[in-house]
Amino acid sequence: MVSAGAFGQHYMKFWQSIITAELSVALARLSDLHLSWLNNVAASGIVIAAAGVIWLVSDHMAWDPLLMLKKKWSGST
């Protein structure tokens, strides 16, 4: 049986992978448009900043939405 904490970590990693994939697609689309090098550098900076936010949320915060819902459904606080 998987613990709630392990399931929450898996849940966050799942969303992290989706967000990372979406950012990769967005960056690829910008590259396909053959925009100026400045726009490509700016897009890369946005991807790096978003990756930093994802890392901060997934690794350093004790935010577990599934655990919060479980507590709400069970009536405990």
Gaussian input, Z-matrix of N, CA and C with variables (Angstrom, degrees):
# hf/3-21g

backbone

0 1
 N
 C     1     B1
 C     2     B2     1     A1
 N     3     B3     2     A2     1     D1
 C     4     B4     3     A3     2     D2
 C     5     B5     4     A4     3     D3
 N     6     B6     5     A5     4     D4
 C     7     B7     6     A6     5     D5
 C     8     B8     7     A7     6     D6
 N     9     B9     8     A8     7     D7
 C    10    B10     9     A9     8     D8
 C    11    B11    10    A10     9     D9
 N    12    B12    11    A11    10    D10
 C    13    B13    12    A12    11    D11
 C    14    B14    13    A13    12    D12
 N    15    B15    14    A14    13    D13
 C    16    B16    15    A15    14    D14
 C    17    B17    16    A16    15    D15
 N    18    B18    17    A17    16    D16
 C    19    B19    18    A18    17    D17
 C    20    B20    19    A19    18    D18
 N    21    B21    20    A20    19    D19
 C    22    B22    21    A21    20    D20
 C    23    B23    22    A22    21    D21
 N    24    B24    23    A23    22    D22
 C    25    B25    24    A24    23    D23
 C    26    B26    25    A25    24    D24
 N    27    B27    26    A26    25    D25
 C    28    B28    27    A27    26    D26
 C    29    B29    28    A28    27    D27
 N    30    B30    29    A29    28    D28
 C    31    B31    30    A30    29    D29
 C    32    B32    31    A31    30    D30
 N    33    B33    32    A32    31    D31
 C    34    B34    33    A33    32    D32
 C    35    B35    34    A34    33    D33
 N    36    B36    35    A35    34    D34
 C    37    B37    36    A36    35    D35
 C    38    B38    37    A37    36    D36
 N    39    B39    38    A38    37    D37
 C    40    B40    39    A39    38    D38
 C    41    B41    40    A40    39    D39
 N    42    B42    41    A41    40    D40
 C    43    B43    42    A42    41    D41
 C    44    B44    43    A43    42    D42
 N    45    B45    44    A44    43    D43
 C    46    B46    45    A45    44    D44
 C    47    B47    46    A46    45    D45
 N    48    B48    47    A47    46    D46
 C    49    B49    48    A48    47    D47
 C    50    B50    49    A49    48    D48
 N    51    B51    50    A50    49    D49
 C    52    B52    51    A51    50    D50
 C    53    B53    52    A52    51    D51
 N    54    B54    53    A53    52    D52
 C    55    B55    54    A54    53    D53
 C    56    B56    55    A55    54    D54
 N    57    B57    56    A56    55    D55
 C    58    B58    57    A57    56    D56
 C    59    B59    58    A58    57    D57
 N    60    B60    59    A59    58    D58
 C    61    B61    60    A60    59    D59
 C    62    B62    61    A61    60    D60
 N    63    B63    62    A62    61    D61
 C    64    B64    63    A63    62    D62
 C    65    B65    64    A64    63    D63
 N    66    B66    65    A65    64    D64
 C    67    B67    66    A66    65    D65
 C    68    B68    67    A67    66    D66
 N    69    B69    68    A68    67    D67
 C    70    B70    69    A69    68    D68
 C    71    B71    70    A70    69    D69
 N    72    B72    71    A71    70    D70
 C    73    B73    72    A72    71    D71
 C    74    B74    73    A73    72    D72
 N    75    B75    74    A74    73    D73
 C    76    B76    75    A75    74    D74
 C    77    B77    76    A76    75    D75
 N    78    B78    77    A77    76    D76
 C    79    B79    78    A78    77    D77
 C    80    B80    79    A79    78    D78
 N    81    B81    80    A80    79    D79
 C    82    B82    81    A81    80    D80
 C    83    B83    82    A82    81    D81
 N    84    B84    83    A83    82    D82
 C    85    B85    84    A84    83    D83
 C    86    B86    85    A85    84    D84
 N    87    B87    86    A86    85    D85
 C    88    B88    87    A87    86    D86
 C    89    B89    88    A88    87    D87
 N    90    B90    89    A89    88    D88
 C    91    B91    90    A90    89    D89
 C    92    B92    91    A91    90    D90
 N    93    B93    92    A92    91    D91
 C    94    B94    93    A93    92    D92
 C    95    B95    94    A94    93    D93
 N    96    B96    95    A95    94    D94
 C    97    B97    96    A96    95    D95
 C    98    B98    97    A97    96    D96
 N    99    B99    98    A98    97    D97
 C   100   B100    99    A99    98    D98
 C   101   B101   100   A100    99    D99
 N   102   B102   101   A101   100   D100
 C   103   B103   102   A102   101   D101
 C   104   B104   103   A103   102   D102
 N   105   B105   104   A104   103   D103
 C   106   B106   105   A105   104   D104
 C   107   B107   106   A106   105   D105
 N   108   B108   107   A107   106   D106
 C   109   B109   108   A108   107   D107
 C   110   B110   109   A109   108   D108
 N   111   B111   110   A110   109   D109
 C   112   B112   111   A111   110   D110
 C   113   B113   112   A112   111   D111
 N   114   B114   113   A113   112   D112
 C   115   B115   114   A114   113   D113
 C   116   B116   115   A115   114   D114
 N   117   B117   116   A116   115   D115
 C   118   B118   117   A117   116   D116
 C   119   B119   118   A118   117   D117
 N   120   B120   119   A119   118   D118
 C   121   B121   120   A120   119   D119
 C   122   B122   121   A121   120   D120
 N   123   B123   122   A122   121   D121
 C   124   B124   123   A123   122   D122
 C   125   B125   124   A124   123   D123
 N   126   B126   125   A125   124   D124
 C   127   B127   126   A126   125   D125
 C   128   B128   127   A127   126   D126
 N   129   B129   128   A128   127   D127
 C   130   B130   129   A129   128   D128
 C   131   B131   130   A130   129   D129
 N   132   B132   131   A131   130   D130
 C   133   B133   132   A132   131   D131
 C   134   B134   133   A133   132   D132
 N   135   B135   134   A134   133   D133
 C   136   B136   135   A135   134   D134
 C   137   B137   136   A136   135   D135
 N   138   B138   137   A137   136   D136
 C   139   B139   138   A138   137   D137
 C   140   B140   139   A139   138   D138
 N   141   B141   140   A140   139   D139
 C   142   B142   141   A141   140   D140
 C   143   B143   142   A142   141   D141
 N   144   B144   143   A143   142   D142
 C   145   B145   144   A144   143   D143
 C   146   B146   145   A145   144   D144
 N   147   B147   146   A146   145   D145
 C   148   B148   147   A147   146   D146
 C   149   B149   148   A148   147   D147
 N   150   B150   149   A149   148   D148
 C   151   B151   150   A150   149   D149
 C   152   B152   151   A151   150   D150
 N   153   B153   152   A152   151   D151
 C   154   B154   153   A153   152   D152
 C   155   B155   154   A154   153   D153
 N   156   B156   155   A155   154   D154
 C   157   B157   156   A156   155   D155
 C   158   B158   157   A157   156   D156
 N   159   B159   158   A158   157   D157
 C   160   B160   159   A159   158   D158
 C   161   B161   160   A160   159   D159
 N   162   B162   161   A161   160   D160
 C   163   B163   162   A162   161   D161
 C   164   B164   163   A163   162   D162
 N   165   B165   164   A164   163   D163
 C   166   B166   165   A165   164   D164
 C   167   B167   166   A166   165   D165
 N   168   B168   167   A167   166   D166
 C   169   B169   168   A168   167   D167
 C   170   B170   169   A169   168   D168
 N   171   B171   170   A170   169   D169
 C   172   B172   171   A171   170   D170
 C   173   B173   172   A172   171   D171
 N   174   B174   173   A173   172   D172
 C   175   B175   174   A174   173   D173
 C   176   B176   175   A175   174   D174
 N   177   B177   176   A176   175   D175
 C   178   B178   177   A177   176   D176
 C   179   B179   178   A178   177   D177
 N   180   B180   179   A179   178   D178
 C   181   B181   180   A180   179   D179
 C   182   B182   181   A181   180   D180
 N   183   B183   182   A182   181   D181
 C   184   B184   183   A183   182   D182
 C   185   B185   184   A184   183   D183
 N   186   B186   185   A185   184   D184
 C   187   B187   186   A186   185   D185
 C   188   B188   187   A187   186   D186
 N   189   B189   188   A188   187   D187
 C   190   B190   189   A189   188   D188
 C   191   B191   190   A190   189   D189
 N   192   B192   191   A191   190   D190
 C   193   B193   192   A192   191   D191
 C   194   B194   193   A193   192   D192
 N   195   B195   194   A194   193   D193
 C   196   B196   195   A195   194   D194
 C   197   B197   196   A196   195   D195
 N   198   B198   197   A197   196   D196
 C   199   B199   198   A198   197   D197
 C   200   B200   199   A199   198   D198
 N   201   B201   200   A200   199   D199
 C   202   B202   201   A201   200   D200
 C   203   B203   202   A202   201   D201
 N   204   B204   203   A203   202   D202
 C   205   B205   204   A204   203   D203
 C   206   B206   205   A205   204   D204
 N   207   B207   206   A206   205   D205
 C   208   B208   207   A207   206   D206
 C   209   B209   208   A208   207   D207
 N   210   B210   209   A209   208   D208
 C   211   B211   210   A210   209   D209
 C   212   B212   211   A211   210   D210
 N   213   B213   212   A212   211   D211
 C   214   B214   213   A213   212   D212
 C   215   B215   214   A214   213   D213
 N   216   B216   215   A215   214   D214
 C   217   B217   216   A216   215   D215
 C   218   B218   217   A217   216   D216
 N   219   B219   218   A218   217   D217
 C   220   B220   219   A219   218   D218
 C   221   B221   220   A220   219   D219
 N   222   B222   221   A221   220   D220
 C   223   B223   222   A222   221   D221
 C   224   B224   223   A223   222   D222
 N   225   B225   224   A224   223   D223
 C   226   B226   225   A225   224   D224
 C   227   B227   226   A226   225   D225
 N   228   B228   227   A227   226   D226
 C   229   B229   228   A228   227   D227
 C   230   B230   229   A229   228   D228

   B1=1.4450
   B2=1.5288
   B3=1.3084
   B4=1.4582
   B5=1.5170
   B6=1.3301
   B7=1.4623
   B8=1.5250
   B9=1.3408
   B10=1.4652
   B11=1.5222
   B12=1.3351
   B13=1.4617
   B14=1.5164
   B15=1.3304
   B16=1.4637
   B17=1.5219
   B18=1.3209
   B19=1.4569
   B20=1.5248
   B21=1.3302
   B22=1.4618
   B23=1.5190
   B24=1.3361
   B25=1.4620
   B26=1.5220
   B27=1.3243
   B28=1.4633
   B29=1.5254
   B30=1.3250
   B31=1.4606
   B32=1.5317
   B33=1.3273
   B34=1.4603
   B35=1.5307
   B36=1.3187
   B37=1.4647
   B38=1.5272
   B39=1.3325
   B40=1.4570
   B41=1.5254
   B42=1.3300
   B43=1.4656
   B44=1.5169
   B45=1.3139
   B46=1.4608
   B47=1.5267
   B48=1.3168
   B49=1.4642
   B50=1.5225
   B51=1.3305
   B52=1.4648
   B53=1.5224
   B54=1.3343
   B55=1.4606
   B56=1.5229
   B57=1.3082
   B58=1.4618
   B59=1.5242
   B60=1.3239
   B61=1.4656
   B62=1.5225
   B63=1.3322
   B64=1.4624
   B65=1.5262
   B66=1.3247
   B67=1.4633
   B68=1.5238
   B69=1.3211
   B70=1.4656
   B71=1.5229
   B72=1.3267
   B73=1.4638
   B74=1.5250
   B75=1.3361
   B76=1.4656
   B77=1.5259
   B78=1.3228
   B79=1.4653
   B80=1.5262
   B81=1.3208
   B82=1.4653
   B83=1.5242
   B84=1.3248
   B85=1.4699
   B86=1.5175
   B87=1.3322
   B88=1.4622
   B89=1.5224
   B90=1.3106
   B91=1.4655
   B92=1.5245
   B93=1.3280
   B94=1.4631
   B95=1.5176
   B96=1.3147
   B97=1.4619
   B98=1.5268
   B99=1.3144
   B100=1.4672
   B101=1.5218
   B102=1.3181
   B103=1.4529
   B104=1.5206
   B105=1.2889
   B106=1.4624
   B107=1.5262
   B108=1.3154
   B109=1.4637
   B110=1.5137
   B111=1.3359
   B112=1.4587
   B113=1.5300
   B114=1.3182
   B115=1.4679
   B116=1.5247
   B117=1.3300
   B118=1.4632
   B119=1.5209
   B120=1.3377
   B121=1.4616
   B122=1.5235
   B123=1.3379
   B124=1.4669
   B125=1.5263
   B126=1.3281
   B127=1.4646
   B128=1.5226
   B129=1.3230
   B130=1.4655
   B131=1.5221
   B132=1.3279
   B133=1.4623
   B134=1.5078
   B135=1.3270
   B136=1.4670
   B137=1.5212
   B138=1.3277
   B139=1.4622
   B140=1.5269
   B141=1.3307
   B142=1.4660
   B143=1.5239
   B144=1.3401
   B145=1.4669
   B146=1.5247
   B147=1.3370
   B148=1.4632
   B149=1.5253
   B150=1.3251
   B151=1.4649
   B152=1.5245
   B153=1.3323
   B154=1.4577
   B155=1.5106
   B156=1.3268
   B157=1.4668
   B158=1.5221
   B159=1.3253
   B160=1.4656
   B161=1.5256
   B162=1.3233
   B163=1.4690
   B164=1.5186
   B165=1.3285
   B166=1.4623
   B167=1.5229
   B168=1.3236
   B169=1.4644
   B170=1.5217
   B171=1.3253
   B172=1.4649
   B173=1.5223
   B174=1.3276
   B175=1.4613
   B176=1.5196
   B177=1.3166
   B178=1.4546
   B179=1.5250
   B180=1.3015
   B181=1.4580
   B182=1.5228
   B183=1.2947
   B184=1.4680
   B185=1.5235
   B186=1.3103
   B187=1.4564
   B188=1.5224
   B189=1.2873
   B190=1.4549
   B191=1.5271
   B192=1.3317
   B193=1.4663
   B194=1.5256
   B195=1.3212
   B196=1.4623
   B197=1.5179
   B198=1.3264
   B199=1.4544
   B200=1.5254
   B201=1.3301
   B202=1.4652
   B203=1.5290
   B204=1.3284
   B205=1.4656
   B206=1.5217
   B207=1.3267
   B208=1.4631
   B209=1.5227
   B210=1.3393
   B211=1.4596
   B212=1.5243
   B213=1.3239
   B214=1.4649
   B215=1.5289
   B216=1.3278
   B217=1.4616
   B218=1.5223
   B219=1.3340
   B220=1.4617
   B221=1.5248
   B222=1.3351
   B223=1.4565
   B224=1.5080
   B225=1.3333
   B226=1.4603
   B227=1.5198
   B228=1.3309
   B229=1.4667
   B230=1.5035
   A1=108.75
   A2=115.96
   A3=121.78
   A4=108.98
   A5=116.87
   A6=120.25
   A7=109.98
   A8=115.49
   A9=120.68
   A10=110.79
   A11=117.45
   A12=120.46
   A13=112.24
   A14=116.56
   A15=120.52
   A16=110.30
   A17=117.10
   A18=120.18
   A19=110.38
   A20=116.77
   A21=120.62
   A22=111.72
   A23=116.73
   A24=120.19
   A25=110.24
   A26=116.81
   A27=120.77
   A28=109.86
   A29=117.02
   A30=122.89
   A31=110.37
   A32=117.62
   A33=120.85
   A34=110.62
   A35=117.79
   A36=120.69
   A37=110.54
   A38=117.28
   A39=121.70
   A40=109.99
   A41=117.07
   A42=120.00
   A43=111.01
   A44=117.61
   A45=120.96
   A46=109.92
   A47=117.19
   A48=119.83
   A49=111.14
   A50=117.56
   A51=120.33
   A52=110.37
   A53=116.91
   A54=120.48
   A55=110.58
   A56=116.93
   A57=120.50
   A58=110.81
   A59=116.98
   A60=120.52
   A61=110.87
   A62=117.33
   A63=120.73
   A64=111.11
   A65=116.54
   A66=119.79
   A67=111.15
   A68=116.97
   A69=120.40
   A70=111.02
   A71=116.51
   A72=120.87
   A73=110.17
   A74=116.53
   A75=120.02
   A76=110.91
   A77=116.86
   A78=120.49
   A79=110.77
   A80=117.50
   A81=120.82
   A82=110.84
   A83=116.76
   A84=119.73
   A85=110.76
   A86=117.05
   A87=119.62
   A88=110.83
   A89=116.99
   A90=120.75
   A91=110.90
   A92=117.08
   A93=120.88
   A94=112.40
   A95=117.11
   A96=120.09
   A97=112.42
   A98=116.78
   A99=122.57
   A100=111.08
   A101=115.13
   A102=120.25
   A103=109.76
   A104=115.47
   A105=119.20
   A106=110.26
   A107=116.39
   A108=121.13
   A109=110.79
   A110=117.85
   A111=120.58
   A112=110.91
   A113=116.77
   A114=119.90
   A115=111.09
   A116=117.00
   A117=119.87
   A118=111.36
   A119=117.04
   A120=120.51
   A121=109.92
   A122=117.16
   A123=120.90
   A124=110.59
   A125=117.72
   A126=120.90
   A127=110.51
   A128=117.21
   A129=120.33
   A130=110.79
   A131=116.63
   A132=120.68
   A133=112.10
   A134=116.87
   A135=120.85
   A136=109.91
   A137=117.45
   A138=121.33
   A139=110.34
   A140=117.09
   A141=120.25
   A142=110.61
   A143=117.12
   A144=120.28
   A145=110.84
   A146=117.40
   A147=120.55
   A148=110.66
   A149=117.04
   A150=119.94
   A151=110.54
   A152=116.92
   A153=120.40
   A154=112.23
   A155=116.74
   A156=120.57
   A157=110.18
   A158=117.29
   A159=120.96
   A160=110.12
   A161=116.82
   A162=121.05
   A163=110.52
   A164=116.83
   A165=120.70
   A166=110.83
   A167=116.48
   A168=120.38
   A169=111.06
   A170=117.44
   A171=119.43
   A172=113.45
   A173=117.77
   A174=119.37
   A175=115.01
   A176=118.40
   A177=119.05
   A178=115.24
   A179=118.54
   A180=119.39
   A181=109.43
   A182=116.02
   A183=121.43
   A184=109.52
   A185=117.21
   A186=121.03
   A187=108.76
   A188=116.24
   A189=121.69
   A190=108.08
   A191=118.41
   A192=120.23
   A193=113.34
   A194=118.00
   A195=119.44
   A196=111.31
   A197=117.14
   A198=120.67
   A199=110.29
   A200=117.30
   A201=120.53
   A202=110.42
   A203=117.58
   A204=120.64
   A205=111.02
   A206=116.69
   A207=120.34
   A208=110.44
   A209=117.09
   A210=120.74
   A211=110.90
   A212=116.53
   A213=120.45
   A214=110.37
   A215=116.55
   A216=120.12
   A217=112.00
   A218=116.64
   A219=119.12
   A220=111.94
   A221=117.42
   A222=120.98
   A223=114.20
   A224=118.65
   A225=120.23
   A226=109.54
   A227=115.53
   A228=119.21
   A229=111.00
   D1=139.70
   D2=-178.35
   D3=-91.29
   D4=133.01
   D5=179.23
   D6=-72.95
   D7=161.14
   D8=-179.58
   D9=-62.88
   D10=-37.68
   D11=179.50
   D12=-65.03
   D13=-43.35
   D14=179.12
   D15=-66.76
   D16=-38.48
   D17=178.61
   D18=-66.51
   D19=-39.09
   D20=177.64
   D21=-63.24
   D22=-39.60
   D23=177.51
   D24=-65.34
   D25=-40.41
   D26=177.65
   D27=-63.32
   D28=-41.04
   D29=178.64
   D30=-60.39
   D31=-45.85
   D32=179.91
   D33=-66.02
   D34=-39.73
   D35=178.66
   D36=-65.12
   D37=-35.54
   D38=177.49
   D39=-60.97
   D40=-50.08
   D41=-179.90
   D42=-68.01
   D43=-33.78
   D44=176.99
   D45=-61.43
   D46=-41.98
   D47=-179.45
   D48=-68.09
   D49=-36.66
   D50=177.95
   D51=-65.26
   D52=-46.55
   D53=-179.75
   D54=-63.18
   D55=-41.85
   D56=178.96
   D57=-62.45
   D58=-41.83
   D59=178.77
   D60=-64.25
   D61=-42.23
   D62=179.01
   D63=-62.91
   D64=-41.19
   D65=178.20
   D66=-65.64
   D67=-37.22
   D68=178.20
   D69=-64.23
   D70=-41.36
   D71=178.52
   D72=-64.55
   D73=-43.33
   D74=179.51
   D75=-61.86
   D76=-41.72
   D77=178.89
   D78=-66.30
   D79=-39.35
   D80=178.24
   D81=-63.72
   D82=-38.89
   D83=178.16
   D84=-64.57
   D85=-40.87
   D86=177.27
   D87=-62.72
   D88=-39.70
   D89=179.57
   D90=-66.90
   D91=-36.65
   D92=179.94
   D93=-67.19
   D94=-24.32
   D95=-179.63
   D96=-78.40
   D97=-5.24
   D98=-179.92
   D99=53.99
   D100=48.17
   D101=178.01
   D102=-74.54
   D103=171.20
   D104=-179.64
   D105=-62.90
   D106=160.52
   D107=-178.63
   D108=-62.29
   D109=-29.48
   D110=-179.82
   D111=-66.32
   D112=-40.30
   D113=177.72
   D114=-66.15
   D115=-37.31
   D116=177.94
   D117=-66.96
   D118=-38.29
   D119=177.20
   D120=-65.17
   D121=-42.16
   D122=178.56
   D123=-63.60
   D124=-41.76
   D125=178.84
   D126=-64.03
   D127=-39.55
   D128=177.60
   D129=-63.89
   D130=-39.39
   D131=177.49
   D132=-62.90
   D133=-38.78
   D134=178.17
   D135=-64.98
   D136=-42.72
   D137=179.46
   D138=-63.83
   D139=-42.65
   D140=179.33
   D141=-64.53
   D142=-41.85
   D143=178.51
   D144=-64.05
   D145=-42.15
   D146=178.75
   D147=-64.73
   D148=-39.17
   D149=177.54
   D150=-63.26
   D151=-36.68
   D152=176.95
   D153=-64.28
   D154=-40.56
   D155=177.75
   D156=-65.50
   D157=-43.16
   D158=178.21
   D159=-60.10
   D160=-44.32
   D161=179.46
   D162=-62.31
   D163=-43.05
   D164=-179.27
   D165=-61.83
   D166=-47.12
   D167=-177.82
   D168=-67.30
   D169=-45.05
   D170=-173.70
   D171=-75.59
   D172=-30.29
   D173=-173.93
   D174=-103.76
   D175=-24.88
   D176=-169.77
   D177=-119.44
   D178=-4.57
   D179=-179.74
   D180=-113.72
   D181=145.11
   D182=-179.07
   D183=-92.76
   D184=45.29
   D185=-178.17
   D186=-97.41
   D187=115.55
   D188=-178.16
   D189=-129.82
   D190=94.10
   D191=-175.46
   D192=-61.77
   D193=-34.45
   D194=-179.87
   D195=-67.93
   D196=-38.67
   D197=177.93
   D198=-66.77
   D199=-38.85
   D200=177.82
   D201=-62.96
   D202=-42.24
   D203=178.29
   D204=-65.35
   D205=-40.99
   D206=179.47
   D207=-60.89
   D208=-42.85
   D209=178.09
   D210=-64.09
   D211=-39.87
   D212=-179.97
   D213=-64.69
   D214=-43.91
   D215=-179.14
   D216=-67.66
   D217=-33.87
   D218=-178.55
   D219=-82.20
   D220=-11.25
   D221=177.46
   D222=89.67
   D223=-0.41
   D224=178.43
   D225=-88.41
   D226=160.00
   D227=-179.01
   D228=-114.80

